[in-house]
Amino acid sequence: MTGQPATSAQPVLKTEDLVLYFRTTKGIVQAVDHVDFELAESRAVVVIGESGCGKTSFAKAVLRLLPRNVDTYRGRVYLDGEDIMALNDEEFRLRIRWAKLSLVPQAAMNALNPVLRVSDQVAEPLLIHSHDISKEEALERAREMFRYVGVPESFLHRYPFELSGGMRQRVAIAMALITNPRLIILDEPTSALDVLTQANIMNVLKKIKWETGTSYMLITHDVATSSELADDVAVMYAGQMVEHSDAESFFSEPLHPYARMLMAAVPKLRGDADLEFIPGQPPSLLDPPSGCRFAERCPFRFDKCAQDPPMFMVGDRKVKCWLFEKEAQGVYGSTPAAVATGD
Amino acid sequence: MTTMTHTAPAAPPATSENALLSVRHLKVWYELRKWGFGLAGYVKAVDDVSFDLHEGEAIAIVGESGCGKSSLMKAILGLVQPHDGQILYQGQDIFAGGRAGLRWYRAQVGYVQQDPFGALPPFMSVRRILEEPLILIGMKNREERLARIREVMEEVKLSPPDDFLNKFPHMLSGGQQQRVVIARAMIRNPKLLVADEPVSMLDASVRVEILKLLRQIQEEHNLAVIYITHDLSTVRYFSERIFVMYAGKLIEKAATDELLWHPQHPYTLALLNAISDPDAANARKLREVPPGEPPSLVAPPPGCRFHPRCKYRIDGVCDTDVPPEFEARPGHFTACWLYDERFAEQRRALEADLEA
């Protein structure tokens, strides 16, 4: 059982050519640019990337939680094979969001409503999404969830400000879990927490995954902590998915030059390797380069990098880099040619 | 008390002649008031902390949020009056000289803040930000100031300086903002630099760049540095000694590699065990985390402050007596009763876990 992405079974989540552009005073920001992605049943994928690479926007695009300044939003998103982009907003709200896809938002500890008791907040999604449930039953279920994520039951009737950061984070996770969703998207769930609390939360998430088989999409910039939960790793750079591998292979040998350099920049507690940094800065998403977006900072760059590379399939892994053209068995998702006409 | 071989908690630490900064039994307590008047108690943020810092030495103070590390830092910067104890800079109490003394002292100390964007005034250009400290120390000549600003900007690799002089903070990237903060800290040629989580707000790739820059500046100027962080995985790249802080007290002091490879205090061990290096195997096992949360600093637990969460605790000792500092290994100090010779038996369990 090494973590091979299951390709035969139907994926829980699949996106095809997903695009999300924002309108700003300076121009169009290409936050999510033609992303093809899939996640198999009962697996956890970690989306890593630096700030501004579009990882949070990608989550928002999947959840259809869009700000007002959206310029372009298109592509396909399949949940259990159903094309959820075809649903209208009301159907999406009723049937998908929180019923099947839930979110633990960034800084979830500050995302709780300060004037509601935590029990009411945790029970709320259930009351909205199941019509035949009474308030008492919902609260009972909330109590169960609290036990699950390790919040003492006596905290049920407290207000968020009466809880510590770690406890509030657990409440937010309980809220995401209560409807028994197919997929939970966690946006930086531990980055504001202390090391011990962080380890605690990761333990909770692992237990839930082992016991219920919930699928996770974990969005983070913290590579080391991401390995706590990852079955698969997806790396985003400048609005694009540049590598998607199983965790086993990724952490031993990342393929994409950016992923390699990112891994070399992660401080190790006791390792001897010298740390390296990536010179330069990511390109502006207002006017990204037409070729490979990492080319400018890449030590392996060659002529071909002036063209946009497709997502090459190398074994079970996918990588968006011309270096792998020869050993690739094929191309995943939309090819750059299609990308060119798509614009 | 016992007759064992430990340094009695009340004795002053050995003063070394060349200590640049020496913190003696420092207590930073904040008053709690009832209805706005009447003392209701204290928040004991820093409680009896002592250490020496030598010229050119980089130390790291590691602890979780709420452990008092920021209060310790504020006292060292002269921003809060300690309740008790002393901070000696080159042998002088920094609070003894009044306002003028403090003003002189602050020019000797550089401060690198945690959040670079929050630390830079949004309406001032880089040039004005860097010029102000020079005006304050009475550098009258405009050309001289500009020359110094250029010099420091080259040093923090904001080059060419003329590209940045007239920019405002929001026009810079996170890494560049942090360089401006470092330049501002360095502009008066301090002997001591206090860096409060200087890289925690930055991305992985930039983080390493800034750490390397700080290290380079530290070596070139023979600076003493106090690096305050919650992230044990970055300290190795920066400091010679690590102090671990828990609930207002320093519980372990050792050289960096010594501490990372041979932690002695149960809390340090738990902290190290909770940190992950990127490895796919992490996903298959649970991490061992001590139960509970750090105590309230208003009424901290008696005895060792970690005892309610400690699985090695010795009832009747750890919950009543404050542990003194023991030298567990040469140069490696830890405040834990398990290192008292009386409790060699109880120490076995911890030693077995340390082996693993």
Interface residues (C-beta under 8 A of the other chain):
Chain A: G3 A44 E50 S51 S164 G165 G166 D194 V195 L196 T197 Q198 A199 N200 M202 N203 K206 K207 H221 D222 V223 A224 T225 S226 S227 E228 L229 A230 D231 A247 E248 F250 F251 S252 M261 L262 M263 A265 V266 P267 K268 L269 R270 G271 L275 E276 F277 I278 Q281
Chain B: E64 S65 S173 G174 D203 A204 S205 V206 R207 V208 E209 L211 K212 H230 D231 L232 S233 T234 R236 Y237 L260 W261 A270 L271 L272 N273 A274 I275 S276 D277 P278 D279 A280 N282 A283 L286 R287 V289 P290 E293
